[in-house]
Amino acid sequence: MRVCYSFICFIQMSRFTSEDEALLQSMLRQLLQSVKEKITGAPSVECAEEILLHLEETDENFHNYEFVKYLRQHINNTVGSVIEEETEKCTSAQNQGEVSGYDTLVQHVTKKTRESKEYREMMHALKNVMMVVVESLINKFEEDRLRNKELDSKTKKERQSGYYTDNCSDSDSSFNQVQCVFSLCYVISVVLQNC
């Protein structure tokens, strides 16, 4: 999947369009398909949430997902200047002997960035946009599930009446795929609510 990086730079969250939503859904769907097995093997929603929260540590392809690239670029565009400014301040203080060590620098910059207005606004907007995207994905998966269920029901009726003879049925596997992705979206919505 090729992402238009002008889109990535776009997100002034107030100008979120249906095209933006579709692109984010596509990127999120790619990520979900890639981590589906890890998540569906989790014994509970809490375990699935933990898997998602630690995906960067456990998935060697983490930084290759278009959704992750999008988030990284968006974060950089939104709070990159805050990070640079705080790093410069801290480095300057470190050169004067007021602050020592790399860990202290990282902790300080992280703390100041998280306390910044830009960070709070970004997190609020991003959470709102992602809730819309996830909700929309859930609705689409639910529609697909219902459509598959109707199709399965129609196929069974046709089989019973003798109009349709086929020994293989993909409807169960399609239904299971929809259920799996639906579950993944639910887990992501739980993660977003807990942010």
Disulfide bonds with the S-S distance in Angstrom:
none
